[in-house]
Amino acid sequence: MTTQGEIVIEPMMRELSEYIAGALARPLPPEVVEKAEHHILDTLAAIAVGTRLKPGKVGLEVMRSEGGRPDCTVGFTDARAPVVHASFAVGMIAGAGETDDSHYLARMHPGCAIVPPILATAELLDRSGEDFLRAVVLGYDIGCRLTMALDEALLDNAFHSPHSIGGLFGGTAGCAALRSFDAQHVRYALSYAVQQTAGVTCWMRDPEHCEKAFVFGGNPARNAANAALLVACGFTGGSDPFHGQHNFFDCMSPNPDRAEMVRGLGRDYEIMRAMIKKWTVGSPIQPALDSSQALLKEYRFAPDDIVAIDAILPDKETKIISNRHMPEICLQHLVALMLVDGDVTLESSHDYERMKDPRVLAVREKITLVPNAEMTRTPPPRQARIEIRLKDGRTIAHHTPATRGTPDNPMAREEVETKAIRLMTPIVGEAVTAKVIDAMRNLPSIRVRDLTAIMSGSDALVKAA
């Protein structure tokens, strides 16, 4: 053990804080660099999309009302704001829809919470693209490990939202590294992250995605930037918020696994276990859409040919996607939409009016969601089976064992770029989209301000001032 005054710093905290302090000096394996480029691009696409959705618009309104120094770019807009306000607004924008990435084991959407404060801080400090990328990888490592270190049953039973908690600590770690904090100041920053920890799953009752965007993106992004800013301005604090009397883990969980925080650091990268969505809908619904589309393509039936549909999914996931008010996270609606349209797009998946479409409702009435415990116990986690009984007497079925974009079935760079082009081009145009993609291909060799200049250039479509 080492001590600071009379305060004991446990070995785990010392190892963790030293790792964060030295993260930007450590080269990353090529496959981790490429995966990070994919997730950053995917998050930028989510940021473009979110500027047109209500949660992103109200996030921008809050930022405008606060004013302040024009230090940082605010997504693909003409606005600029102080680092904390910019992080909040871009976090809201990135979490505004269901286009952002996810991490199944950590039970969070890392990109919308971690990338915005790290991007804003990197721009503020004129950091290199390589520093930015390494800070993002670090953020995924710390944020995802933290929620996995908490007792999963407690998170469920106490209604804490891991999406907000993990993103806060991941973003704080990345911002602390960008600000060149030594291990002691990293610990201070983590202590201020502890004091800003929030997130309760009552967000699920908001039918318009605003509270969800706040919990998943805006609040953790803002608080992460703020924790690092406080320490940069001279704030001191507790030197080991994860151990000792009244510590974070004992507050949050009766059975935490603190060792998870340093498990495989520098060898096992959590960004490699994160998922990029093929469809712009909730993560658990992805394989059901894969199977529904596969059946349509193989058997070429019409909606009127359907007698009944069983959607069989892991039972752990069904409560958060069954008959929800938000179209983009309602399984029954989205499967029906797929079977009527033959596809699910960004526009159709976020269109509340389509939930009233008589053709979609007619198919939706035939869908039974079947929770399956064996699927929960049997990896991979993102799987589904769709069984459809047709009027001609046939029963057709398709099982998706690992949906595209998951660690078990990852997307290639070309697929990630194609998704980004599809989502970004209608909003920011072909030229800006092409420049962003080129910047991602060369991220380690550019400055972050080169990237943000593209995002906020004269072609920016959203006027936020």
N, C-alpha and C positions, 0 to 999 in steps of 0.2 A: 504494500500500500504506500501511497504518497499522501502528504497532508498539505493543506493550504490554511495557515493559521491553525485552528482547532478543528477544521472540517476535513473529514476523511473523504478522499476520492477513491472509489473502488476501482479495481483493475479493469472491469468492463467499461466504465465511463472513461477512464484514462485512455484505453485502447480506442474507443469510439471517437473521442474528441481529437486525438492525435491523427486518426485516420482522416477525419473530415478536414483538419487543418492542412494535411499534406496531399489532399486528393488531386489538386490541379497539377501537381508535379509528376503524377504517375501516368505513364502511357497506358492506353487501353488496347486490348486485343482488337484486331481489325473487324472481327464479326460483331463486337460490341459497338464499335464506332458506327458501323453500317446500320445496326438495329436502332441506335440512338438517332441517327439521321432520319430513319423512317418515322420514329415516334414524334420527333420535333416537327417534321413536315405534316404529319397527320394532325398534330395539335394546331399548327398554323391554318390548316384547312378548316378545322373546327372554329377557329377564331374568325375566319372570313365568313363562314356560315352564320355564326352567332350574332353578327352585326345586324342581321335582318330579323332576328327573333326577339320576342318581348323581353326575356331576361337580359339580353345584351343591351337592348335599348334603355331599359331602366337603370342598368349598371352605368351606362354612359351618362345618364341624367344625374345620377348621384355624383359622379366624378365632376361633371360640369358645375354643379352647385357648390362644390368645395373649393374650386379655383386652385391657386398655388403656382409654383414655379414650373415652367414648361421643360422639365428635365427629360422626360421619357415619352417615347412613341406609345400610342394607345391603339394597338392592333392595326387594322387596315382602315384607319380613319385619318382625318386631318387634325386631330386633337393631340395635345401634349399635356402631361401632368406630372406632379411629383411622383417619386418612385412608389410610394405606398398607394396613392390614389390610382396610378396607372395599373399596378398589380391587381387591385380590386376590380377595376373595370374590365381588364382583359380576362381575369378569372371568371367573371360573370359571363362575358361573351363566349369564352371557350367552353363553358359548361351549359350554354343556353339550349343546346339541342342534344341529340344522341349520336353525335358523330365522333366523339372523343374516345380515347383508348380506355382500357380497363386492365385490372390485375386480379384474377380470380382468387388466388390464395390470400391476398391482402385485402380483398373485398373493397376496392376503391378504384376511382378513375384518376390515375396519377397525373396525366398530362395537363388537365385543365387547372389543377392546383399548383403543380410544381413548375411548369414551364413559364407561366406569366411572371412570377416574381424574379425568377432567375434571368429571364430575358430583360426585364426592366433594369435590374441591378447591373447586368453585364453591359447594357447600353450606357447607363449612367457613368460607369467606371471605364468606358472605352476598352472593354476586354476583347480578346481574340475569340474567333469562332471556336477554336479548340478549347479554350477555357470554358466557354459557354456549354459546349457539348459535354465536357467532363463534369461540370457542375450539375447538369441534368441527370447524367448517369448516377452521380452521387445522390441526388435527390430521390431517384427511384429506389436506390439501395437502402437509404435510411428510412424513407417514408413507408415503404412496403414492409421492411423488417419490423418497424414499430407496431403496426397493426397486427402482424403475425405473432408478435411477442405477447400481445394481450390475449386473455382468455376469450375464445370465440363465443362461448355460451354466455359469458357476462355481457359482451357487446350486444347480443340478441336480447337477453333478459332485462338489461338496464337501459336498452334503447339508445345507446350511444351510436353515433354514425361514424364508422371507420373512415368513410370517404373524406370527412373534414379533418379528422385527426391525423391520418397518415400524410395527407397533402401538406398540412401545416409543418410537420417536422421535416419532410423531404425538402420543401421549399426553403425552410430555415437553414438546413445544412448546406444547400447549394449556394444560398446568398452569403452565408458565413465564409465559405471557401472563396467566393469571388471577392469578398472584402479583405482577404488575406489575414483572417483572424488566426492567432495562435490557439493552442489547445484550451487555454484558460478562457479566452474570449468566446470560443466555440461553446464552452459549457455555459457561459452567461447567456448566449443566444438561445440555447436549448432551454434554459430556465425560463426565459421570457416566452418561448413557445408553449411551455407548460402552462404558464399563467393565462394564455390566450386560447387554450384548448376548449373547443365547443363542438356542438353538433348532436342533435337529437332527432330520431327518425320520424318525428311528427311531420317532417318535410313531405312525407309520402301523401299527406292529405291535401297538398296544394295542387289543384288541377291545371295550373298554368306554368309549371316548371320554374317559377321565379325563386321560390324557397329552395328548391333542389339545386339550382345553379348557385345560389348563395352558399349552401352547405358544401357542395362538391368543389366549387371553384373560387367564387369571389371572396368568401371569408377566410379560408386557409391561405389563399394567395396574398391577400392584404396583410394578414397577421404574420406570415413568414417574412415578407419584406420589412414589416415593422419591427419584428424581433431583432433582425440584423441591424436595422437602422438605429435602434435604441442603443445597442452596444457600440456601434460606430461613433455615436455621439457621447459616449462616456458612461453609459449605464453599467453598473456592476450588479451582481446577483449571486444566487446560490451556486456553488461550484459542483454540485452533483445532484441534480434534480431527480435522478432515477434511483437513488439509494438514500438510506438514512430516514430520520423521522419525517413523516408527512410527505413522502415522495410521490412522484407521478404514478408509478406502477402500482403501488399499494392503494392509491386513491382510485385507480381505474379497474383493478382486477384482483381477486383473491388468489389467483394462481398464475401470475405472469411468468414468462420464460425470458428473463433478461438476456440470457446467453444468445438468444436469437438475434439480438442487435448487432453482434459482431461475428455471427456465423459466416464463415467463408468470405469475409470482406476482402476485396482485391482478387478473388477467384470466381465467386459465384455472383453474377450480376443480375439483379432483379428485373432490369429492363428486358432481359432475354426471356423472362416468363410473363411479360405483359402482352396484351392482345390488341391488335388493330382490327376494328370492325369492318366487315365487308358491307353490311347493311347499316343504314343510319337509324338504328333502333336500339333498344336495350340489349345488353350483352346476352342474357339468357335466351332471348328470342331468336338469335342468329341461326342456330342449327335448325329450328323449326321452319324458318323461311328457306334455308337451303333445301330441306327435304320437300317442302311444298312445291318449290319451283322445279325440282328434279322430277317430281311426279307429273307435273303439268307437261314438261317437255317430253317425257317418255310416253305418256298415255293420251295426251291431247284431248282431255275431256272438258266439258263446259260446266259452269257453275250449276246449271239446272240439272246436270247429270248426277249431282251429289245427293246421297241420302243422309250420311252421317260422317263425321270426322272425329277421330281421337288424336289428340296431341299429347304425346307421352314425353314427359320431361323429368329431370331430377327433382325430387320432392322438395329439396332445400330451396329451390329457386321459385317455385310456383306462386308463393304468396305475394311476391313483389311485381308480378307481371300479369296477374289474373284479373280481367275485367276492370282495368284501371281507367281513370278519366282522361289521362293523357294518351293520345293516340300512339305516340312513339314508344310507349312502354306497355301497351296492352296487347297481350299475345293473341287473344281471340280476334280482335279487330285486325291485326296485321296479317295473320294467316288468311283471314277472309279476304282482305285487300289483295294479297298475293294471288289468291285463286280467282278473283274477279279480273284483276288487271294483268296478271302474268308477270308482274314485277312490283317492286317497292322502291320508290325513289325518295330523295330528301323531301321533295314537295308533298308527295302523297302521304308519307309517314308522319308528317307534322301538321297535316290538314285536319282540323277539328270538324269541318263540314263533312268530310268523308265518313265520319263516324255516324252520320245520319243518312248516308246513301242507302236507299232501299235494297239495292243489289248486294251491297256489302253486308247489311243487316240480315238479309235472307240467308247468306252463307254462314254468318257468325252464329246464328241460332242453332246451326247443326253441329257446332264445335263443342266437344267435351275435353277439358284439360284434365289429364290423368297424371297425378303425381306418382313418381316411381322411386321408391327407396333404393332399389338395386342400382339404378343409374347414379344416384348420389354416392353410393359406396364404390362404384366401379369407375376409375378414370378412363379417359379424360373427362373433365367436368362439363365442358360445353358440348352436350350431345342432345339429340332429340329423335323421336320416331313419330312419323305421321302415318296414320292408317285411315284410308278413305273407302267407304262403302258406296258403290255406284248403283244406279237404278237397273243396270243390266245384270246385276247379281255378283259382279266382281268385287273383291276387296283388294285394293292395291296399297302398298306400304313402302316407305323408304326410311332408312335409319342413317342419320348423319352422326358418325362417331366422334368427329372432331371438326368443328366448323372452321372455315377458312379464316386465317388471321390469328388463330391461337398458337401457342408454342408447339403444339403437336402437329399443326398444319399451317406453318407461317406463310405470309405473303412475300413474294419477291419484290425487289425494288420497283420493277415496272408496274406491278399491281398497286403498290402504295402511291406511286406517282399518278397512275390512271385515276385512282379515287380522288386524289387532290385536284387534278385537272377537272374532273366532273363536278366537284363541289365548288371550287374556287372561281372557275372561269365565268360563270353567270354573274358573279358578284364583283370581282376585281378585274376581270378581263383577261384576255389571252396573254398580253404582254407581261403584266405583273405576275401572273401565274407561272409563266415560263422562267422569268427572272428568279422567282422564289425557288423553283425546283432546281435551277442551276446553282443557286447559292447553297442549297442543301447538299448537292453533290460535291461541293468544294468547301463545306463549312469549316473544316480545320485550318484552312489556309486564308480565310477572310477575317475581317473585323465584324463584330456584331453590329456596329453602326452601318456597315455596308448593307446588312440584311434589313435593318429597321428603316433605312433610307428607301429601300424598295417598297416596303410595306406602307410607308407614309408619303410616298412621292406624289407627283401631280396627278397620277392616275387613280389615287385613292377615291373610292366611290362613296364612302359614308362621310357626310359632313357633320361633324360632332361639335363644332365650335358655335 
